[in-house]
C-alpha cells in the first residue's frame, strides 16, 4: 500500500499517542507482575508458552534469540520450580516439547486476568461511542496484522 505525507503524519501521531499512553498506563501494571521471582528470560518463556501453547525447545530458543543450551538452562529452572513440564514427543524421542504445568498456567493466567481487570476498569470510564471507536481500531489493527503475516 502506497503512503502519502498525510498518512505518514497520522501514523506518526498514533505512534506518539501510543508511546504516551504506555508511559501513563505503565504504573497500572499490577504490582504482582513486578514482584515475580522470575528472571526476564524465564518470564518470556512462560509468556511464550501461555500465548503459543506447547512448544519445541528449538522454537523456544529461537523465540528468545538464544542457543539451545541457554534455553535448556532457563527451562531447567522453570521445571525445578514446577512451572513448566518437559515431555518427549510421542513420534520422535529426540524432540522435547515444553508446556506450562497447572501451577504455571495458574500463575500466568492469574497475572493475565489482573491486567484484563485493570483494563476493564479503565474502559468503564469511557462512553459507548468511545468504546465503539476502540473496538473498530483494534479490529482494523488485527486485520492489518493478518495481512502483513501473509506477506
N, C-alpha and C positions, 0 to 999 in steps of 0.2 A: 504494500500500500504506500503510495507516494504521499509525503507530508509536505505541507507548506509552512511558512513562518507562523501563521496563526495557530496551527495545530501544535507546532513546537513550543510556542508560548504557553498554550493550555497545558501541555504535558509538563512543562517546567513548573507551572503554578501548582498542578496537582502534586508533583513530587515535593515541592516546598511545603505544601499543606500536610502531606503525609509525614514528612520529617518533623514538622512542628507538632502534629498530633501524637506521634510516637513519643516525643520528649515530654509532652504534657501528660500522656496516659501511662508512661512508664512507672510513675510512683504507684499506680493502681495494680501493678503486678502483685499478686498475692504473696505476702511475706513467706508463705510456705515454700514458694519456688526459690526464694533467696536463701533459705535455711536448709536446703537439701544437703545431705552429707555425700555428695557425688561430685566427681571431677567433671569438667566440661566434656571430655570425650565419653565418659560414662553416661551423662545426661543425653548427649547426642545419640548414642546407641539406643537408649531407652525410647527416646522420641521417634527415632527411625523405626524401631520395631512396633511402636504404638501406631504410627501412621501407615507403614507399609506392610505390617504383619510379619510372619516368619520369614527370615532371610538367610541366605547362604553367608558363610563367613567372608567369602570373597566379595560379595555385594556390600557387606558392612565396611570392610576395609576400603573399598573403592569410594563409598559414600563419605567416609571420614577423610579420605585422601592420605591414608597411611598404609604401611606394609601389612601383610597378613600376620606377621609375627607381632606387630604392635597391636593390631586389632584383637588378636588372641589374648594378649595380656589384659586389655581392657575388659574383654568378655570374661576372662578367668575371675576377675574381681567381682563382676556382676553376678556370676554363677555362685561364687562363695557367699555372697550376700543374699542369695535366694531370689534375686530379681529377674534372672534370665535362666532359661533352660536350653541346654545344648543337646541336640539329638543327631544321630546319623540318619542320612537319607535312606528310605526303605529300599530304593533301587540301586543306590551307589554308595557303598560304605565310606568311600573317600570324601564324600560331600558332607559337610556339617551344617545343619540348619539350627538357627537360634530363634527363640521366641520368648516373649515375656512369660514369666511364671504368673500364677494367680496373684502372688504378692506384688510383682512388678506391674501387672495390669491395675491392681487396686491403687498403687502409688500414683502412677501417671494418670489414670482415669480420674482420680480424685483431684489432682492438680489441674487437669484439663477442665473439669467441672467448675472448680473455683474461678477459673478465668472466664468461663462462659457466664457464670452467675454475675461477675463484675460487669461484663459487657452488657448483660441484660439490664442491670441497674441503670447503666448509662442510657440505654435505648429507651427505657421507660420515661425518661425526661424529654423525649422527642415527640413531636406531633405525628399523627398518622401520615401526613403528606411528606414529612422528613424521612420517616421510616420507609415509605414507598420509594423515595429517591435513592436511599441507601441500598434497598433491595435491587433496584434497577442497575445501579452502579456495580454492585457485586456480581449480578448475573452477567453483565457486559464483560467484566474482568475475567470471569470463568470461561465465557465463550472465547475470548481472546487467547486465554491460556490453552484451550483445546486446539485452536487453530495453530498457534505457534508450536505446540508439541508435535503436530503432524508434519510440520515443515522440516 
